[in-house]
């Protein structure tokens, strides 16, 4: 093959992958924004307002929206004369481009805050789906398989029902983690150090992501030489320094970790673990049963000598994250849909799912049938979350935070109520 043919083949492959990535981005963005259905909460309120504060006040406080003289909402806190967010600010910063464009176009930001926040969160989620696809091209034998599992990532998980619905911390976490995995799966010495920056941003965005960052840092130090390690640490220091500066200036001390909440470990592990995985109200395997295959292959990767080193460290990260939230004081995640606390694990679980498909599921007709049944159920459940949540489960007949026993009810769950509401809609249309 001459140089001209080689160039044509290489350029053609790159163009093809680029085209698929653009189409995937546009398709997921379109589906995410059907009806522009935004579902925020008190947790998202500061990050909805933050872009407006940055545009008009050039700062990260909310003094222009609330006063210390009045009772502060639970998502704000007064520190050194500033009204600050109880939650990390990265989601609000990532929303800034959409709000800035709207501001330049003369759109009233406050009146359209939900719409602009919806566009921002869906953009972040769609970009993460593109990077998930790029990760999968490093794993799957066929490009069509990578596209398929990128769509599974987007629509059979809480990416659709939660992350793209509001300016939570989860969307930016998914973006930073998928970019990190893309860099690591390339195994290119020139790209590896940049993982330090994006892992650092993931921790800045959601401090519990340190549980993912530490094992991956150990992986890099065990598999790459000094130059890569040094560059990795230097790039990781950029978000670390910004994180420390914000924590000190706005939160009063560096140990605040950029938020007003403290770590909430102290729950009962053996109640939290089954609750996270199999409870009808929050269970990972209930809301996305496809991840049963992911965990099966995750355990295999942890002990197999024939697996890539990176998979072993991803498995360790996933297990540690599940363990930490099983010990979390409020493992169910408050008023939410599905396994909100485990959303950051979705990229890794999709990787293990794709590996399981390639190595195991395709070898058995019965496994393939089971897989597709689980996939249809997963998509349906997150369709309910995207279009029919909330259905009243979290606060009727009583507050779920005080009556967690209801999370184990099979007959009365968010999914059951949402399904009933869906059937009512069809009945009305039929009539």
N, C-alpha and C positions, 0 to 999 in steps of 0.2 A: 504494500500500500504506500503510495507516494504521499508527500507532505500535504498536497492540496486535498487529496481524498480524506486524509486523516483529519485535517482541519474542518472539512465539510461535515464529516461524521460527528466529530466532537461538538461543533457549533449547533448542528441539528438536534442532537440529544439535549443540549442545554436549553435551546429554544423551546423544545417540546416540554421539558420539565417546567420552564418558566411560564409557558402558556397554561399548563395544567394548574400551576399554583395560582395564577390570576383568576382562572375560571372557578377554582375552589373557593378563593377569597370572595368573589362576587356572589357565588351561589349561597354560601353560608351566611353572608351578610344579608342577602335578600330574605332568607328563611328566618333568621334571627329577628328581623325587623317587621315581620308580618304583624299588622295592627299596631306597631310601635308600642308594644305592651311593656311598660316599665314597672318593675316591682322592687322598690327600694324599701328602706326601713330606717330606724334611728341610726343604725350602724353606717348607713350610706349618706346620711344627711350632710355631715361635714364635707365630704368629698364632692357632693353636688354643689355646695356653695364655694368651695375653695377656688375653682377657676375664676369665679366672679371677683373674689377678694384679691386674687393676684392681678387681674386685669385692671381693677379700679384703685386698689390700695397698694399694690406692689409688695404685699407681705403675706404671711401664712396664718394670720389670726383672723378672728371673726367679730371683732369689736363693733364693726359697722352693722352687724345683724342682731346682736343681742347685747344686753347691758348687765353688768355685775349687780346692779341695783334690783334686778328682777331674778326670780328663781331660774337657774340655768337648766336647760334640758339635760337629760342624762348623758347625751353624747358630746357635751361641752364641759370644759373645766377652766376655772380662772387661776392663772399662774402669773405672778409678778405684774399684775395689771393687764394681762392679755387674756382674751378668751380663746382657748386653743381646743383642737380636736382631741377627743379621747382615743382616736384611732390613727394609724399611720396615714401619711398624706400622699403617698405615691399615686394611688388611684386618681385623686383630684388633679395632680400634676399632669398625669397622662391624658386627662380629659381636656387640658388647656387648649390644644390645637382646635378642637371642634368649637369650643366656646369663643375662642379668639376669632375664628372665621365668621361665626355668627355675629360677633360684636362688630367686626369690620363691615358686615352686610347690613348693619342697622337693626338687627333682631333684638328684641327685649329679652335679656338673658334670664331674668327672674321669672317672667311669665312662661318661658319655654324651657325651664330648667329640667323638667322630666324628659322631654323630648331630646334635648341636647345630651343629657346623661345617658339615655338609651342608645343614642347613636355612638357615643364614646365607648360604652361598655361592649356593644356589639362589634365595633371596629377592633377593639383589643382582642375579643374572643375569636374573631375571624382571622386575624393575623396569627394568633397562636395555632389555629387549625392548619394554616399554611406551613408553619414550622413543624407541626406534627407530621404533616405529609413529607416534608424534607427529611425528617428523622426516619420515617418508615421506608424511604427509598434506600436507606443504608442497611435495611434489615430484610425487606421483602424481595423475592426473586423477580417478581413482575411489578411494573409500575402501577398497573390497574389494582393490584392488591394493596399497594400503598395508598392509593386514592380511596379505596373501599374503607380501610381502617381509619383514615383521616375523617371520613364521614361518620364512622362509628363514634369516633372521638367527639365530633360536633353534636351529634343528635341522639346518641344512646346513653348519654351521661349528663351529669349536672352542669356541663358546659352550656347546654341549651336551656335547662330549666332554672339555673341559678346565675352562673357566671356572666352570661350575656344580658341578664335581666336588670342588673343594677350595678352601680359603681362600688362593688364590694372589693376587698383586697384579693379575692380569688382570681379574677380575670387577669390583672397584672402578674400575679404569681404564675399563672399558667403560661403567660407570654414569656417571662424570664426563664422559666424552667424548660419550656420547649426549645428556646434558643440555645440554652446551655446544653441540652441533650443533642441537638443538631451539631454543635461544635465538638462535643466529645465523641460522638459516633463517627465523625469524619476521621478521627485519629491522625489529624494533620498537626504537626508540631507548631506550625505558624498560627493555627486557629485556637489551639487548646488554651493559651493564656487568657483569651477574651472570655472564657467561661468564668474566670474570676470576677470580672466586672458584673456579669449577669447574675451570678449566684449572690454576689454582694447586694445587688439591687433587689433580688428576691427576698433576702433577709431584711433589708430596709423596709420593703413593702409589707412583710409579714414575718416578725421575728421568729416564729416557730419554724420557718423554713430553714433555720440553722440545722435542723435535724436532717434535712436533705443535703445541705451544703457541706457539712463536716465529712460524711462518708465519701462524697465525691472529691473533696479535697485530698483525703487520704489516697483515693484511687490515683489522682494525678501525681502525687508525691511518690507513689509506689511504681508508677509506670513511665514516668518521664524524667529527663535529666535536669540538672541544675538551672540551665538557662530558661527552660520552660517554667520551672517552679518559681523562679524569681519574677519573671514577667507576670505570671499568674497572681502572685501576691501583690505586686505593685498595682495591677489593675483592680484587684479586690479592695485595695485600700481607698480607692476613689469613692465608692459608695459608703465605705465604712467611715471615712472622714466626714462626708456630708451627713450621714446618719448621726454621728456624734455631735456635729455642730448644731443640727436642728434640735436634738435631744437636750443639749445644754442651754441653748438660747431660748427655746420656746417651752420646753418641758421642765427646765430647772436643773436637770442633772443628766449626765450621759447614761446612767444606769436605768433611766426610764424607758429606754429602747424605743424612743419616738412615739410613745403612746401613754395614755393615762391609766391603762389597765395593768395589773400585775399578773404574773404567771399564776394559773389557777389549778396547778397540780394538787392533788389531795382527795380525788374521788376514789371510789371503790373499783379497782382494776377489773375484777371478775364480774362486775355488773356492767361496766363501761364497754368491755371488749365484745361480748355478745350483742350489746345494744348497738354498737357501731356497725357490726357486720350483719346481724340477722333480725334485728327488731323490726316489726312491721311498720313502725313509724319513722325510722331513720336508717335502717340497715343497708349497707353497701350492696350486699348480695340480693336484697329485695328490690331496690330501686334500679340496679343495673346487674341483673343476674349473669350477664356475660362475663363479669369479673371473677366468677368462680373459676373459669378457665385460666384467667390471668394469675390467680393465686396458686393454682396447681403448678403452673410452669415457673412461677416465682420460687416456690419451694425447691423445685428441681434444679433451677439455676444456682440456688444457694449452695447446693452440695455437689453438683456435677463438676467433674474435672474437665469436661469437654465443652464448656461454655466460655464465652468471652469474659474477660475479667470485669469489664464495665457492668455486665448484667448482675454479677454477684454483688457489686456495691449498690446498684439500684435496688436489689432485693433487700439489702440491709437497711437502706434508707426507708423503704416502704414499711418494713416490719417495725422499725423504730418509731415512725410516725404514727402508725396504728397503736403501738404501745403507749406512746405519750398521750394521745387523745383518749385512750381507754382509761387513763389515770386522771384525765381532766375533770375538774369539778362539775362542769355542765357538759358532759360528753355529747348530748343531743343537739347542742348548738343553738339553743333558744328557739325563737319563732322563725322557722325556716322550712325549706322543702328538701327532703332527702338528707344525704350524707354530706352536709355542707363542710364540716371540718376536714373531711378527707378529699376534698376537691383537688388539692395540690398533688395528690397521688395519681390522678387520672393519666397524665402523659406516660408515666412509668408503667401503669397497668395496661395501657394500650400497647406499649412495646412488648410486654410479656404476652398479651393476647395475640398479637401478630406472630410472635415466635411460636406460640402454641398452635396457631393455625397452620403455619408452615411445616412444623415438625411433627405434630400429633393429630390435630383435628382432621386434616385432609386425608389421613390414612384410614379413616373409619367412616362408613356411611352413617352409622348411628350417632357418632359424635358430631358430624356435620348437621344432622337433623336437630339434635339437641342444641347445638350452637345457634342455629337460625331461629329456633323457638325462643331461646333466651334473648336473642337480638331483637326480635319483634316485640317481645314484652318490654324490654328496656326502652326502645324507641317510644312505645305507647305511654309508658309511665312518665317519661320526660316531656312528651307532648302534653300530658295533663299538667305537669308543672309549668310549662311554658304558657299555656293558654287558660288554665282553670284554677291555678293557685292564686290566692288562698281560698280554701273552701270552708274555713272556720274551725278546722281541727285544732289549731294551736291555742285557741282561747274559748272554745265552746265544747262542753258545758262548763269548763273551768280552765284555768291557765295551765298549760302543759309544763311550765317550769316548776310548778308546785305539785303537779299530779303526773309525774313521769311514768306511773304505772300504765297510763293510757297509751304510751308508746308501744306497748306489747299487745294491744287489742288487735285482733285479726278482723273483726267485724266492722270496727269503726276506725278508719285511718284516713289520712289525707287523700290517699289514692282511691279508697272506696267512695268517699264523699265527692271527689272530683269526677269519678266515673258516673255517679248518680246525677250530678249536675249536667254532665255531657249527654246522658240519656234523656234528661228533661228537655234539653235544647233540641235534640232530634225529634222528640215527641211534639214539641211546639211547632217545629217546621213541618212535621207530617200533618198535623191538624190544619 
